[in-house]
Amino acid sequence: MQETLKKLSERTPLFWLNPDYGKVEEQLPLDMADILDAEARLMRFAPLLAELFDEAAEGYGVIESELLDIPVLAEKLLPGAKILLKADHDLPVAGSVKARGGIYNVLCFAEQICLEKGVLSPGDNYRKIADKEIRALLGKYTVSVGSTGNLGLSIGTISAALGFKARVHMSSDAKEWKKQLLRSRGVEVIEYDGDYSTAVAQGRKESESDPYSYFVDDENSMELFLGYAVAALRLKAQLIQRKLLPTPEKPLFVYLPCGVGGAPGGICFGLKMLFSDAVHCFFAEPVDAPCMTLGLVTGKNDAVSVYDIGLSNRTSADGLAVGRPSAFVGKLMKGLLAGCFTMQDDILDVYQKLTRETENLKIEPSAAAGFPGPQEVMKSGFCEKYNISPENITHILWTTGGRYLPENT
């Protein structure tokens, strides 16, 4: 552990294999039934989402991304390997991986209010939530969140569209264009000089003092987590179409950019529930903000911060600029996550540019964090340890943001 901590503190890129991988000793707080329930709720809301957003109408209200072939980019990343890209950078409505979890969390809150107030009954067409009377009811409530950018875009956009008052508390890392986009969608943006933790703490404190305010807690929300986990069901359908359903002998290796841990944790959880030993997930973090790696390596989860080991938490990957990981996700990942790796910002910039040049895909720097994964895992000894033949692996790079990225960025 000491050698790993030394590398982390010195900002040296590393690949860490989780020694607890596969050791799920305690009863998990969620299971497959919870994921299926989340998917069913999203399907109930699909007619409403199709009415509220032109972008969602094309998919009949199902907000999903494509699984793409990237032959030119793949050959540059790991020659001869089978590499696909899960294009969450292009998710409709929110333009990032946060679309699933963020939108789902706010829909849960809206459903709860409507059912409790008797304006919605089981079996109703949820399009009625767009009616003036229900919008007026929801308008009495405020939905708020603390964010470095993409979660704020997701929460703010869906909240305002449903009629809620929407407030997004944004850290100093947040990009100006994301703030402007939120304001153009009717969302109030509160800016802070501090980092992600500051924005979350202030947002939570403000919300607690208002009985009509609901705070979306990126660090602890079960609803947020389950919304992300639904991605596994959607990916399974895409893999079936391609005749690529994994087995332990022909597994998936999935590379997920990681900030506080909610989105990658939810996706990893969903994939492990579906595919068990036929999938192996890896988290990717910047060398200046490896909060989840640090929490897992030390076993301290949110009781340790990157500041404690002398790191700046400053990175061009704004969505990953988090100093302290989610304790909930860290504990859950202890036996489910295969490993973590870190990279320097200049690598992210190179991969962002390369992705545009080779595949004409517009992604944020943070969305490229997983790209070193296939090459790094091949050098790590993981395949030898688990007796996996490299030629049998399907690698999936999971991108996270980019749809609304300004052209000159």
N, C-alpha and C positions, 0 to 999 in steps of 0.2 A: 504493500500500500504506500509506503513512504516514497518509493521511486515514482509511483504514479502521481502522488501529490507534488513531488518536486517538479515533474514535467508540467503539471497544471499551473503551478505558481510561476514557472519560467516561460509560460506561453508556448511551450513546445508541442506541436501537433502529436497526438497519440491515438492509439486504438486500444480500447480497454475491453477485455472479455469478462463478462459477469460470472464470477465464481459460484454464484447462487442460482444460475440459470437452470430452470427445470425443477427447482426445489420449492414447490408451492405447498407450504406446510399448513397454512391456516385456511379456513373457509373464506373464500372471496366474498366481498359484500355485494357483488352483482353477478349475474349469470346470463346465459343465452336468452332466457325468457325476458329479461329486462331489455335486451337489444331488440328483440322481436316486437315488444310492446312499443318501443320508441319508433320503429319503422311503421307500425300500424298507425300511430298518432300522426306521423308525417304524411301518410297517405290520406288520412281524414282531412288534413289541412291543404292537400294539394290543390283542390278546386279554388280555394281562397287565394293561395299563392299565385296561381295562374291568372287570377283576376287582378291582383294587386301589382304584379310585375310583368311587363312585356317579355323580359328576359326569361322568366320562368314559364311563360305560356307555351313556348316551343316544346318543352318537356312535360306538358300537361301538369305543371306545378311540382314536378319532381326535380329538385335542384341537385344535379349530378354532373360529374366530369367524365371525360373520355379516358380510356386506357390506350395510349398511343405507341406506335412503333417509332423508334428514333434511330434508324440504321446508321446514319452518318455520325451522329453524336456518340452512339454506343461503341462504334469501332474506335473512336478516339479515347473513350474512357477505359475500355477493357477489350482489346481486340479478340474477336471470336466468341464473345459472350452474348447470351440472350438477355438484352436489357430493354425493358419497357418503361414508360413514363406515365404515372397517374396524375393527370393534369388538373389538380385542384387549384392551381394558379388561375385557372379560367372558369371557376365555378360562378354561375350566374348570381346576380343580385348583390353579393358581397365581394366577389373577386378573389376569394382565398379559401383555404382549408377551414377557416373559421365560420364559413357559411353554414355548414351542417350544425355544428354545436351551438353557435350563437343564435341562429334562427330557431332551432328546436327549443332552446331554453326559454326564449320569449314566448313562443307558441304555447308551451306548457303553462306559463303564467296566465296568458290570455284565456286559455281553456278553463283553468281553475276559476278565474273570476266569473266567466260566463256561466259555468255550471252552478257555481255557488249562488249567483244572483238570479238564476232561473231563466236567463235569456237564451240559453242553449240546452238542448236535451240530447241524450245519447241517441244516435241514429239520424240526427239532423244533418243537412248539408251545410258544411262549415262556411260556405260562401256567405251565409247570412251575417257573419261577423263583420262584413264590410258595410252592413246597413248603418244608416245614420245614428239610430238609437244606440246600437252597441258601440259604435265608435265614440259616442258621447260618454258612455259609461267608462270605457277604457281610458278616455281622456282625463279622467279624474286621477289617474295613477301616473307615477313617474318611474321609468326604467333607467337605471344607471349602471355604469361599468367603468373599471379602470383598465387602461390599455396602452400598449405601445403603438397601436395603429389598427391592425386588421380585425381584432376582436371588436374594437370600437366601431369599425365600419359595419360589421355584421349586426351587432346589437342595436346600434343607432338606426340603421336603415330599416330593419324589420319593425322596431318599436314605433318609429315615426309613421311608417306605412299603416300600422294597425290603429293608430290614433293616440297612442301613449305619448306623454311628454318624454323626450329622450335626452339624457345627459351623459356625455362621455368625458371622463377624466383622463387626460392624456399626459404621458410622461414627456420629458425633454427629448427622448429619442424619437418621438413620433415625427413622421415626415409632414411638411407643411401641406403638401397636396392632399394628404388624407384628411387633414383638418378642414380644408376648404371643401372637399367633396362631401364630408359629413354636414357641414353648415348648409351646403346647397340642397341637402335632402331634409332640411328642417330640424337638424339635431343641434342641441346646445353643446359646445365644446369648451371644457375648462382646462386650461394649460397649467403645467407645473414645471418648476426648474429642476425638480428631483427626478429620480428614475421610476421604473415601473412600480416598485413597492410603495413609493410615495403616493402615486396616483391611485393605486388600489386602496391604500389605507385611508386616504382622504375621501374617496368615493364611498367606501363602506361606512365611515363615520357619519358623513352627511346623510346617507340613506337611513341609518339606524334612528335618526332623530325625527323621521317623517313616516307616520303610519301608512301613508299612501305611496311610499317609495319602495321599489323592489331593486335590490342590488344583485347583479349577476356576478357571482364569485368565481373567477377564473381558477382560483386555487383549490376550491372545495366543492364545486357544484356537480352533483350527480347527473342533473339534467344535461348540462353542458357536455359532460363526459360521454353520456349515452348517445347524444346527438352525433358526436364524433365516431362512436363505435359502429353506428349504422353503415359507415363507409365500407365495412368488411362485407356486409351483405351485398352491397352494390358491386364491389370488386369481384365477388364470387360469381355473380351473373355474367360479368364481362369475361372472366376466365373460362367459364363454361362455353361461351360463344367461341372462344379461341381454342377450345379443347386443351386447355392448360391447367386444369384442376390439379393442384399439387398433391404429392404424396411424400412420405418421409424420404423416399429414395430420389424423388424429383421435386425438391422443395422450392418455395419462394424465399428469397432474401429481400427484405423491404427496408428502405433507408428513409428515415423520417427526420426532418429538421425539428429541433426542440428548443422551446423557450422555457416557460414555466412548467410545461409537460402535459397540459390538458389534451390538446389535439393529438399529438403523437401517442400519448398514453391511451387515449380512447381507441384510436385506430389499432394499436398493438393489441389491446385487450380484445377487441372484436375479432381480429384475425386469429388470435390464439384460441378463442372460444370456438371459432369455426373450423380451423385447420390443425390445431394442436401442434404436433411435432413436424408437420409438413410446412411450417412457416417459421422464419427466424427474423426478428425485427432488431434494427439498430438505430440509435438516436445520434443525430449529428448536431454539434454545437460549435460556436466560434471559440477560439482560444481565450478571448477576453471575457467570455460569459458562459463558461461550462457548468452552469449551476446544477443541472440534473446529474451529470457525471460526478461532480464533487459530492453531491448528496448521497449517491449510490456507493461510491468508493469508500466514503467514511462511515456510511450507515446512519448518518445524522439527518438526512433529508432536509427539511426546512430549518433545522437548527444550525446550519452552517451556510455562510454566504461567500460568494466569490471575493468580496471585499476582505474577508478574513484571511485570504491567502495572497493578498496584495494585488489583485486584479482590478482593472478599471471598470468593467462592465460596459465599455464603449466599443461599439461595433457598427459597421455599415449595415449589418443584418438587423434592422431595427426590431423586427418581430421576435428576434431571439435575444434581445438585450434585457435579460432578466438575471438578477443577482442571487435570488433564493428560489429553490424549486418548490413545487406543490408537494406537501407531505403526503396527501392522499394518493397522488399518482406515484410518488417514489416508493411508498410501501407496497402498492399494488404491482409495481414493475419488478420488485426484488427477485421474483422467480420467473417472470414472464419475458423479460428483456434480455436478448442475447448479448448486447454490448453497446458501447458508445464510442464515438470518435470525434476529434476536434480538428479544426482547420483555421488558417489565418484568413483575414479579410481579403487579401489580394487574390487568393484562390477563388473566392466567391465571385469576385469581379470578373476573373478570367472565364469561369464557367457560365456566368450570366451572358457575357458577350458571345461565347462559343455556341450557346444554345440558340441565340438569335441568328447567328451566321449559318449554323448547320441545319436547324430545323424550323427556323422562322417562328420561334416561340418567345413571347415577351414575359419574362419572369423577373421578380425582385431578387436582389442578391441573396436574401435569406432562403429563397426557394431552391437555390443551387447547393445548399449545405450538404445534401445527401450524395452529391455527385462523386466525391472521392471514394464513397463506400465500396463499390464493387472491387476496385483495385486494392484498397486497404484490407478488406476482409480476406482476400486471397493470400495476402502476406502474413495474416495474423495467426495462422495455425488452427483456425476454427474448423475448417473442413476436415483436417486430419483428426482433430479431437473427436468430431462427431461422425467420422467415416462417410463423408459426403463427397461425391465425385463432382468437381467443378463444372464439367460439361453438362451435368444434369440440372444445374441451377437456373431458375428464371429470376433475374434481378428486377426489382421495381423501384425506381426513383420516384419519391412522392413530393411533387412540387407544392408550394404553399401560398403563393401570392403573385399577382402580376397583371390581372385583367384590366385594371384601371390605371396602371402605371403610365405616367405622362410619356409621350413619345420621345422627348428630349432627355429623359432620365437614363 
